[in-house]
Amino acid sequence: MCKFQPIDMQTWPMAQAFHYYTQMAPTSYSVNVNMDITILRKELKSKGYKFFPAYLYLVSRAIKKQQELRIAVKDNILGYWDCLTPAYPQFHEDDKTTSLLWTEYDDSFSEFYQQYLNDTRQFGDSHGILSAKGLPLPNSYMISCIPWFTFNSFSLHNHGIKDYYLPSFEAGGFFESGDKLLMPLSVTVHHATTDGYHLKVFFEELQRSMDTPAEWL
């Protein structure tokens, strides 16, 4: 399991911004981009891999390289997790509801992919707001996909949940643009921990890993 590391507020560069955006002007925001999945989709299909668990893995992998996206509060202490675990909705065809499921992150794609298959096979049919696997790990973040349609913008509102700073992700249906296959991706973050520059670095890393599947497959 990933460890939790406390933050030293005396040396943390974001300390003043954190105080401002939590105590004076609490602010969260969403950013929407289109990710080029042309190479990724082709490579996954050629090797017989499902796209959704690869999406979960790649976002989690990029998050691991961006500390600002891993900041959280644990036992009233502000810090960051070494990595985050994806928690995602499992759709039920019979009654059109979803249940929250999670698969612990692993640096190895093959290990993560196999565990995802095990989790969905064992718990995928259990109904209710939580799957039979139970509560996600403390270092879990929300990530989902709306496959039935594409979108230009998506905004997630957490209705003022206190001390929650982890990102939330939503992908949309793929669409073609010229010779490229694109996937809309929305991320919602807290301004107290994540600036636009941090998201720039994250998106660049995510796109790079999508364009170089031989690096991790």
URLIN-V624466 format. One record per backbone hydrogen bond with DSSP energy under -0.5 kcal/mol. CO is the residue of the C=O (numbers start at 0). NH is the residue of the N-H. If there is no record, write none. Layout:
co: [CO CO]
nh: [NH NH]
This chain:
co: [2 3 4 6 7 7 11 13 14 15 16 17 18 18 18 19 19 20 26 26 28 30 32 32 34 34 36 37 38 39 40 41 42 43 43 44 49 50 51 52 53 54 55 56 57 58 59 60 61 62 65 66 67 68 69 71 73 76 77 78 79 84 85 86 87 88 89 90 91 91 96 98 99 100 102 106 107 108 109 110 111 112 113 114 115 116 117 118 119 122 128 130 136 138 140 141 143 144 145 145 148 155 157 160 162 164 166 167 168 169 170 172 174 176 179 179 180 181 182 183 184 185 186 187 188 189 189 194 195 196 197 198 199 200 201 202 203 204 205 206 207 211 212 212]
nh: [81 5 79 8 10 11 14 17 18 19 20 21 21 22 23 23 24 26 190 191 188 186 34 184 36 182 40 41 42 43 44 45 46 47 48 47 53 54 55 56 57 58 59 60 61 62 63 64 64 65 68 69 70 166 80 78 76 73 6 71 4 140 102 142 100 90 98 92 95 96 91 89 130 87 85 108 111 112 113 114 115 116 117 118 119 120 121 122 123 125 99 133 139 84 86 168 170 146 148 172 172 157 160 163 164 189 141 187 143 185 145 183 181 179 176 181 36 174 34 171 32 169 30 167 28 192 193 198 199 200 201 202 203 204 205 206 207 208 209 210 211 214 215 216]
